[in-house]
């Protein structure tokens, strides 16, 4: 679910000339994380304790947040823009989707 939203956000906020580079960065970080994350995590937990995962990941996450704040554009929306986008929300579709998700997760407990 996160990957689909990330692609949509990138498509929405990057110009045509920059979009390919942004999508490539996104794909690169997803691939590198998927490949190296389990190996590095198991190496850390086999040498040290599992608590070291947090002691190493939190500073890295903070550094990435500061990098992303400068690297990615921030949309400048006015209150009128936000109100206009809120008026165009598909409330019926959101309600049907929410009911479907609740039913899907609640029905999973019936078979356990």
Number of C-alpha atoms within 10 A of each C-alpha: 5 7 11 8 10 13 14 11 11 17 16 12 15 17 11 10 8 12 15 14 12 18 15 11 12 15 14 12 11 12 12 10 13 11 11 10 12 11 11 13 13 13 11 16 13 10 9 11 9 13 10 13 15 10 10 11 11 11 11 11 11 11 11 11 12 10 11 11 10 9 9 12 10 9 9 6 8 9 8 9 11 10 10 11 10 11 10 8 10 9 11 9 10 11 11 10 12 12 11 12 12 10 11 11 10 10 11 9 8 7 5 5
